[in-house]
């Protein structure tokens, strides 16, 4: 039974088990690319889905993982854009709708695990896009620009 939904799974980079049976991996992209250093980049979701319009019933998942694209200024063929995707010009509305959809498919009392890197946009601007307040969070990474934030759905 799939109790965890990752709405922007990308290459499943932070998973210890990239095929964990409890996780439904979703992404709008399907990518097979060889990077300049020869490594393969594969984005192979179980379900192709746009995080702003998820094809799941309300309250279906106990945990939702939301690691949306965080880059606004990367070129289409840039390694980071290939790896993480890019935000559109309407990024505020895109992320606002993404948060709304993540909370919609989340069960009451469920957890939303949100990851954000402040490369282009400060996390405070992102958190302003949802009425929900975080339960806890942690900065990490070499320059402490990556935030892991957990929300508890009331």
N, CA, C and O of each residue as an XYZ file, in Angstrom:
616
protein
N       0.845     -1.185      0.000
C       0.000      0.000      0.000
C       0.888      1.245      0.000
O       1.802      1.359      0.816
N       0.622      2.157     -0.899
C       1.391      3.395     -1.015
C       0.834      4.418     -0.032
O      -0.273      4.922     -0.220
N       1.593      4.726      1.010
C       1.141      5.682      2.020
C       1.904      6.998      1.946
O       1.539      7.972      2.605
N       2.968      7.023      1.140
C       3.810      8.203      0.974
C       3.752      8.615     -0.493
O       3.882      7.778     -1.386
N       3.558      9.900     -0.732
C       3.574     10.445     -2.085
C       4.701     11.455     -2.193
O       4.764     12.402     -1.409
N       5.586     11.266     -3.152
C       6.617     12.261     -3.473
C       6.175     12.908     -4.770
O       6.190     12.263     -5.819
N       5.778     14.181     -4.717
C       5.152     14.837     -5.866
C       6.155     15.382     -6.887
O       5.765     15.707     -8.008
N       7.418     15.486     -6.529
C       8.485     15.958     -7.435
C       9.703     15.074     -7.217
O      10.751     15.559     -6.791
N       9.579     13.791     -7.504
C      10.605     12.826     -7.096
C      11.952     13.026     -7.776
O      12.978     12.646     -7.213
N      11.980     13.611     -8.967
C      13.257     13.782     -9.666
C      14.012     12.469     -9.716
O      13.434     11.424    -10.017
N      15.297     12.519     -9.423
C      16.137     11.324     -9.432
C      16.124     10.540     -8.132
O      16.950      9.647     -7.941
N      15.194     10.860     -7.228
C      15.054     10.153     -5.942
C      16.347     10.223     -5.129
O      16.714      9.261     -4.455
N      17.028     11.354     -5.195
C      18.378     11.487     -4.661
C      18.503     11.342     -3.151
O      19.540     10.875     -2.680
N      17.505     11.717     -2.381
C      17.680     11.622     -0.934
C      17.079     10.354     -0.334
O      17.007     10.237      0.889
N      16.653      9.419     -1.146
C      16.090      8.167     -0.648
C      17.184      7.119     -0.422
O      18.062      6.932     -1.264
N      17.118      6.447      0.719
C      18.001      5.310      0.967
C      17.575      4.127      0.094
O      18.415      3.383     -0.414
N      16.259      3.964     -0.073
C      15.706      2.903     -0.912
C      14.895      3.576     -2.015
O      13.762      3.998     -1.786
N      15.470      3.677     -3.205
C      14.850      4.389     -4.320
C      13.636      3.657     -4.905
O      12.979      4.163     -5.815
N      13.346      2.472     -4.380
C      12.178      1.708     -4.826
C      11.316      1.278     -3.629
O      10.643      0.249     -3.678
N      11.344      2.061     -2.578
C      10.602      1.706     -1.366
C       9.134      1.456     -1.703
O       8.497      2.285     -2.354
N       8.593      0.316     -1.263
C       7.224     -0.045     -1.647
C       6.135      0.870     -1.077
O       5.015      0.868     -1.588
N       6.431      1.646     -0.041
C       5.418      2.528      0.531
C       5.310      3.859     -0.213
O       4.358      4.610     -0.001
N       6.286      4.158     -1.088
C       6.341      5.467     -1.741
C       5.824      5.389     -3.177
O       6.223      4.522     -3.954
N       4.934      6.311     -3.504
C       4.511      6.515     -4.885
C       5.301      7.717     -5.401
O       5.133      8.836     -4.916
N       6.152      7.478     -6.376
C       7.020      8.513     -6.923
C       6.324      9.168     -8.115
O       5.979      8.497     -9.088
N       6.119     10.491     -8.029
C       5.459     11.241     -9.093
C       6.361     12.390     -9.546
O       7.120     12.947     -8.753
N       6.270     12.727    -10.800
C       6.997     13.872    -11.354
C       6.364     14.190    -12.700
O       5.822     13.304    -13.361
N       6.433     15.437    -13.102
C       5.906     15.835    -14.403
C       6.870     15.449    -15.519
O       6.489     15.340    -16.685
N       8.128     15.246    -15.132
C       9.175     14.953    -16.114
C       9.496     13.466    -16.167
O       9.327     12.736    -15.190
N       9.958     13.043    -17.325
C      10.582     11.734    -17.510
C      11.856     12.042    -18.289
O      11.791     12.492    -19.433
N      13.033     11.799    -17.666
C      14.302     12.241    -18.242
C      15.334     11.124    -18.202
O      15.485     10.438    -17.191
N      16.029     10.953    -19.294
C      17.221     10.101    -19.385
C      18.290     10.991    -20.010
O      18.166     11.399    -21.164
N      19.343     11.293    -19.243
C      20.355     12.221    -19.748
C      21.720     11.819    -19.208
O      21.840     11.392    -18.060
N      22.737     11.955    -20.034
C      24.106     11.754    -19.577
C      24.708     13.120    -19.298
O      24.771     13.978    -20.179
N      25.144     13.309    -18.074
C      25.715     14.587    -17.664
C      27.118     14.746    -18.232
O      27.722     13.781    -18.700
N      27.625     15.961    -18.187
C      28.925     16.269    -18.778
C      30.054     15.436    -18.174
O      31.059     15.186    -18.840
N      29.899     15.006    -16.925
C      30.935     14.184    -16.277
C      30.716     12.689    -16.514
O      31.427     11.861    -15.945
N      29.742     12.343    -17.347
C      29.496     10.949    -17.694
C      28.462     10.241    -16.839
O      28.046      9.134    -17.181
N      28.033     10.845    -15.736
C      27.018     10.221    -14.893
C      25.652     10.273    -15.570
O      25.344     11.197    -16.323
N      24.858      9.275    -15.287
C      23.497      9.227    -15.840
C      22.535      9.947    -14.894
O      22.606      9.787    -13.676
N      21.658     10.722    -15.464
C      20.568     11.351    -14.722
C      19.276     10.719    -15.220
O      18.952     10.798    -16.405
N      18.542     10.091    -14.306
C      17.289      9.437    -14.665
C      16.175      9.952    -13.768
O      16.270      9.893    -12.542
N      15.133     10.450    -14.383
C      13.900     10.802    -13.681
C      12.855      9.861    -14.250
O      12.421     10.012    -15.392
N      12.453      8.884    -13.439
C      11.527      7.844    -13.887
C      10.421      7.666    -12.840
O      10.465      6.731    -12.041
N       9.433      8.566    -12.847
C       8.363      8.459    -11.857
C       7.456      7.252    -12.106
O       7.330      6.769    -13.232
N       6.826      6.779    -11.022
C       5.797      5.756    -11.157
C       4.584      6.325    -11.887
O       3.920      5.634    -12.660
N       4.309      7.617    -11.618
C       3.162      8.331    -12.191
C       3.636      9.694    -12.670
O       4.305     10.419    -11.934
N       3.292     10.036    -13.894
C       3.572     11.396    -14.368
C       2.435     12.276    -13.898
O       1.269     12.036    -14.208
N       2.801     13.315    -13.135
C       1.781     14.198    -12.580
C       2.370     15.577    -12.336
O       3.551     15.721    -12.018
N       1.535     16.574    -12.488
C       1.887     17.965    -12.215
C       1.527     18.233    -10.753
O       0.390     17.997    -10.346
N       2.476     18.720     -9.966
C       2.205     18.927     -8.541
C       1.158     20.008     -8.282
O       0.696     20.148     -7.150
N       0.775     20.771     -9.297
C      -0.267     21.784     -9.115
C      -1.663     21.236     -9.406
O      -2.658     21.930     -9.194
N      -1.742     19.997     -9.889
C      -3.037     19.369    -10.204
C      -2.873     17.859    -10.060
O      -2.830     17.137    -11.057
N      -2.783     17.387     -8.834
C      -2.504     15.973     -8.568
C      -3.732     15.094     -8.846
O      -4.851     15.456     -8.482
N      -3.519     13.946     -9.489
C      -4.636     13.068     -9.868
C      -5.009     12.061     -8.782
O      -5.248     10.890     -9.079
N      -5.061     12.508     -7.523
C      -5.341     11.606     -6.408
C      -6.510     12.144     -5.600
O      -6.774     13.346     -5.591
N      -7.207     11.241     -4.922
C      -8.341     11.660     -4.101
C      -7.854     12.431     -2.878
O      -6.712     12.285     -2.443
N      -8.723     13.231     -2.349
C      -8.444     14.022     -1.155
C      -8.187     13.098      0.033
O      -8.910     12.124      0.242
N      -7.143     13.418      0.813
C      -6.849     12.681      2.036
C      -6.305     11.284      1.844
O      -6.499     10.437      2.717
N      -5.642     11.010      0.757
C      -5.190      9.651      0.443
C      -3.884      9.253      1.145
O      -3.716      8.079      1.477
N      -2.960     10.185      1.379
C      -1.609      9.833      1.823
C      -1.312     10.300      3.248
O      -1.768     11.361      3.675
N      -0.540      9.490      3.977
C      -0.111      9.836      5.333
C       1.035     10.834      5.323
O       1.157     11.674      6.215
N       1.874     10.728      4.297
C       3.043     11.594      4.163
C       3.120     12.058      2.715
O       2.946     11.270      1.785
N       3.382     13.349      2.539
C       3.646     13.898      1.210
C       5.008     14.581      1.259
O       5.296     15.359      2.168
N       5.840     14.277      0.264
C       7.157     14.897      0.134
C       7.057     15.894     -1.008
O       6.640     15.550     -2.114
N       7.450     17.152     -0.722
C       7.352     18.232     -1.713
C       8.719     18.900     -1.820
O       9.099     19.714     -0.978
N       9.444     18.539     -2.867
C      10.769     19.095     -3.166
C      10.695     19.699     -4.567
O      11.242     19.143     -5.519
N      10.005     20.859     -4.689
C       9.764     21.426     -6.018
C      11.024     22.053     -6.604
O      12.004     22.274     -5.893
N      10.992     22.339     -7.906
C      12.108     23.088     -8.488
C      12.311     24.384     -7.711
O      11.351     24.991     -7.237
N      13.564     24.799     -7.585
C      13.852     26.014     -6.830
C      14.628     27.043     -7.647
O      14.951     28.119     -7.143
N      14.927     26.725     -8.895
C      15.726     27.609     -9.742
C      14.849     28.433    -10.676
O      13.929     27.909    -11.303
N      15.144     29.733    -10.761
C      14.437     30.618    -11.686
C      15.315     31.020    -12.858
O      14.804     31.296    -13.944
N      16.622     31.058    -12.659
C      17.522     31.668    -13.631
C      18.453     30.675    -14.321
O      19.414     31.101    -14.962
N      18.214     29.397    -14.218
C      19.078     28.396    -14.846
C      18.664     28.181    -16.301
O      17.477     28.205    -16.629
N      19.639     27.973    -17.155
C      19.364     27.678    -18.555
C      18.765     26.289    -18.710
O      18.927     25.435    -17.838
N      18.077     26.067    -19.814
C      17.373     24.805    -20.049
C      18.306     23.595    -20.028
O      17.888     22.511    -19.622
N      19.554     23.755    -20.456
C      20.494     22.627    -20.511
C      21.471     22.629    -19.344
O      22.375     21.795    -19.295
N      21.304     23.543    -18.417
C      22.145     23.619    -17.220
C      21.980     22.324    -16.409
O      20.873     21.801    -16.277
N      23.095     21.821    -15.873
C      23.081     20.596    -15.070
C      22.042     20.687    -13.951
O      21.265     19.751    -13.758
N      22.015     21.792    -13.216
C      21.088     21.919    -12.099
C      19.629     21.965    -12.569
O      18.744     21.431    -11.901
N      19.385     22.600    -13.710
C      18.021     22.627    -14.250
C      17.592     21.233    -14.690
O      16.442     20.846    -14.485
N      18.497     20.482    -15.287
C      18.179     19.108    -15.671
C      17.891     18.257    -14.440
O      16.969     17.441    -14.435
N      18.685     18.457    -13.406
C      18.567     17.660    -12.184
C      17.311     18.006    -11.382
O      16.602     17.115    -10.915
N      17.041     19.303    -11.225
C      15.962     19.742    -10.333
C      14.743     20.334    -11.032
O      13.696     20.483    -10.401
N      14.846     20.674    -12.304
C      13.763     21.371    -12.981
C      13.895     22.872    -12.759
O      14.776     23.319    -12.025
N      13.027     23.643    -13.388
C      13.050     25.102    -13.264
C      11.659     25.616    -12.966
O      10.658     25.018    -13.362
N      11.612     26.733    -12.261
C      10.344     27.400    -12.006
C       9.996     28.286    -13.191
O      10.881     28.799    -13.876
N       8.703     28.463    -13.428
C       8.252     29.355    -14.486
C       8.159     30.786    -13.993
O       8.424     31.071    -12.826
N       7.782     31.677    -14.887
C       7.623     33.089    -14.542
C       6.538     33.281    -13.482
O       6.584     34.236    -12.706
N       5.566     32.372    -13.453
C       4.460     32.422    -12.479
C       4.759     31.573    -11.244
O       3.855     30.945    -10.692
N       6.015     31.548    -10.808
C       6.452     30.644     -9.747
C       5.649     30.797     -8.458
O       5.402     29.805     -7.773
N       5.241     32.003     -8.117
C       4.468     32.171     -6.872
C       3.154     31.393     -6.942
O       2.811     30.656     -6.018
N       2.423     31.562     -8.045
C       1.159     30.853     -8.200
C       1.392     29.344     -8.325
O       0.632     28.546     -7.778
N       2.432     28.967     -9.039
C       2.784     27.550     -9.202
C       3.022     26.898     -7.837
O       2.478     25.828     -7.560
N       3.818     27.525     -6.996
C       4.116     26.952     -5.676
C       2.922     27.058     -4.729
O       2.710     26.164     -3.909
N       2.148     28.124     -4.826
C       0.928     28.254     -4.009
C      -0.025     27.088     -4.318
O      -0.556     26.455     -3.406
N      -0.230     26.817     -5.592
C      -1.094     25.706     -5.990
C      -0.482     24.363     -5.586
O      -1.201     23.434     -5.219
N       0.847     24.265     -5.655
C       1.516     23.038     -5.239
C       1.283     22.743     -3.759
O       0.943     21.618     -3.393
N       1.465     23.748     -2.917
C       1.191     23.556     -1.486
C      -0.262     23.142     -1.273
O      -0.536     22.210     -0.517
N      -1.191     23.826     -1.933
C      -2.617     23.519     -1.766
C      -2.908     22.067     -2.155
O      -3.648     21.376     -1.455
N      -2.333     21.606     -3.260
C      -2.549     20.231     -3.701
C      -1.922     19.226     -2.734
O      -2.525     18.197     -2.431
N      -0.723     19.518     -2.255
C      -0.069     18.615     -1.293
C      -0.918     18.461     -0.037
O      -1.098     17.349      0.458
N      -1.441     19.576      0.482
C      -2.282     19.488      1.670
C      -3.619     18.824      1.360
O      -4.187     18.160      2.228
N      -4.130     18.985      0.151
C      -5.404     18.347     -0.224
C      -5.289     16.828     -0.189
O      -6.173     16.158      0.347
N      -4.221     16.274     -0.748
C      -4.092     14.811     -0.819
C      -3.560     14.198      0.475
O      -3.505     12.976      0.609
N      -3.171     15.040      1.421
C      -2.645     14.589      2.710
C      -3.788     14.297      3.681
O      -4.742     15.069      3.780
N      -3.683     13.178      4.394
C      -4.670     12.840      5.425
C      -4.592     13.837      6.576
O      -3.557     14.473      6.774
N      -5.666     13.976      7.330
C      -5.634     14.774      8.562
C      -4.626     14.141      9.509
O      -4.604     12.922      9.679
N      -3.800     14.966     10.118
C      -2.765     14.466     11.011
C      -1.536     13.972     10.265
O      -0.589     13.482     10.880
N      -1.545     14.099      8.929
C      -0.414     13.660      8.117
C       0.702     14.686      8.086
O       0.533     15.828      8.512
N       1.836     14.260      7.578
C       3.019     15.124      7.510
C       3.340     15.504      6.076
O       3.341     14.665      5.175
N       3.612     16.787      5.886
C       4.154     17.278      4.628
C       5.623     17.592      4.879
O       5.953     18.435      5.713
N       6.497     16.911      4.153
C       7.930     17.147      4.247
C       8.303     18.013      3.052
O       8.164     17.600      1.900
N       8.773     19.209      3.340
C       9.075     20.194      2.304
C      10.566     20.496      2.308
O      11.161     20.723      3.361
N      11.164     20.496      1.116
C      12.586     20.815      0.969
C      12.709     22.010      0.050
O      12.077     22.064     -1.005
N      13.531     22.974      0.458
C      13.731     24.179     -0.345
C      15.183     24.624     -0.282
O      15.786     24.630      0.791
N      15.746     24.997     -1.420
C      17.092     25.562     -1.485
C      16.961     27.034     -1.871
O      16.313     27.366     -2.864
N      17.576     27.908     -1.084
C      17.456     29.347     -1.279
C      18.392     29.907     -2.358
O      18.820     31.055     -2.246
N      18.712     29.150     -3.372
C      19.594     29.625     -4.433
C      19.081     30.917     -5.055
O      19.838     31.877     -5.197
N      17.801     30.954     -5.427
C      17.224     32.121     -6.096
C      16.166     32.848     -5.273
O      15.977     34.053     -5.443
N      15.472     32.135     -4.382
C      14.339     32.717     -3.656
C      14.454     32.357     -2.177
O      14.583     31.179     -1.842
N      14.410     33.350     -1.284
C      14.482     33.062      0.154
C      13.289     32.227      0.628
O      12.172     32.378      0.135
N      13.549     31.353      1.583
C      12.513     30.457      2.092
C      11.333     31.231      2.685
O      10.201     30.753      2.616
N      11.563     32.398      3.258
C      10.472     33.189      3.840
C       9.431     33.548      2.773
O       8.234     33.561      3.061
N       9.876     33.838      1.544
C       8.939     34.149      0.458
C       8.121     32.918      0.070
O       6.964     33.036     -0.333
N       8.723     31.747      0.191
C       8.030     30.509     -0.157
C       7.003     30.154      0.913
O       5.871     29.790      0.592
N       7.389     30.258      2.171
C       6.458     29.921      3.259
C       5.258     30.857      3.285
O       4.199     30.488      3.794
N       5.408     32.061      2.744
C       4.292     33.007      2.670
C       3.226     32.563      1.665
O       2.140     33.141      1.625
N       3.523     31.548      0.856
C       2.597     31.088     -0.179
C       1.584     30.065      0.330
O       0.702     29.648     -0.420
N       1.697     29.658      1.584
C       0.743     28.715      2.156
C       0.244     29.260      3.497
O       1.012     29.869      4.241
N      -1.041     29.044      3.810
C      -1.551     29.494      5.108
C      -1.103     28.585      6.261
O      -1.260     28.943      7.428
N      -0.556     27.429      5.940
C      -0.141     26.476      6.967
C       1.207     26.886      7.549
O       2.099     27.332      6.827
N       1.342     26.731      8.841
C       2.596     27.070      9.527
C       3.398     25.799      9.771
O       2.829     24.765     10.123
N       4.709     25.865      9.589
C       5.548     24.684      9.804
C       5.553     24.227     11.260
O       5.398     25.027     12.182
N       5.734     22.935     11.439
C       5.902     22.342     12.759
C       7.357     22.469     13.202
O       7.643     22.862     14.333
N       8.277     22.129     12.286
C       9.704     22.224     12.590
C      10.498     22.315     11.303
O       9.965     22.077     10.219
N      11.769     22.659     11.420
C      12.613     22.765     10.238
C      14.086     22.778     10.602
O      14.463     22.954     11.761
N      14.908     22.588      9.577
C      16.361     22.530      9.774
C      17.053     23.037      8.515
O      16.690     22.660      7.401
N      18.055     23.897      8.703
C      18.914     24.315      7.593
C      20.057     23.325      7.484
O      20.527     22.792      8.488
N      20.505     23.080      6.250
C      21.655     22.197      6.071
C      22.349     22.534      4.758
O      21.946     23.459      4.052
N      23.372     21.793      4.443
C      24.143     22.023      3.233
C      25.384     22.839      3.529
O      25.507     23.433      4.600
N      26.295     22.865      2.584
C      27.578     23.555      2.770
C      27.398     25.025      3.118
O      28.144     25.562      3.937
N      26.427     25.677      2.511
C      26.212     27.098      2.782
C      24.922     27.337      3.570
O      24.465     28.475      3.684
N      24.342     26.278      4.106
C      23.105     26.337      4.903
C      21.959     26.986      4.129
O      21.128     27.679      4.716
N      21.913     26.764      2.815
C      20.831     27.316      2.003
C      19.673     26.341      1.812
O      18.600     26.741      1.361
N      19.875     25.080      2.145
C      18.811     24.091      1.990
C      18.040     23.966      3.295
O      18.626     23.838      4.370
N      16.726     24.005      3.185
C      15.835     23.907      4.344
C      14.988     22.647      4.211
O      14.418     22.378      3.154
N      14.914     21.885      5.289
C      13.971     20.778      5.417
C      12.935     21.258      6.418
O      13.278     21.614      7.545
N      11.670     21.270      6.015
C      10.596     21.807      6.837
C       9.466     20.786      6.876
O       9.099     20.212      5.851
N       8.922     20.569      8.056
C       7.825     19.609      8.228
C       6.585     20.345      8.709
O       6.623     21.129      9.657
N       5.487     20.066      8.022
C       4.179     20.594      8.389
C       3.329     19.427      8.882
O       3.452     18.309      8.381
N       2.477     19.684      9.856
C       1.506     18.712     10.353
C       0.126     19.213      9.929
O      -0.273     20.318     10.296
N      -0.605     18.403      9.157
C      -1.943     18.828      8.731
C      -2.904     18.690      9.892
O      -3.019     17.615     10.482
N      -3.603     19.784     10.230
C      -4.554     19.706     11.355
C      -5.685     18.719     11.090
O      -6.561     18.542     11.937
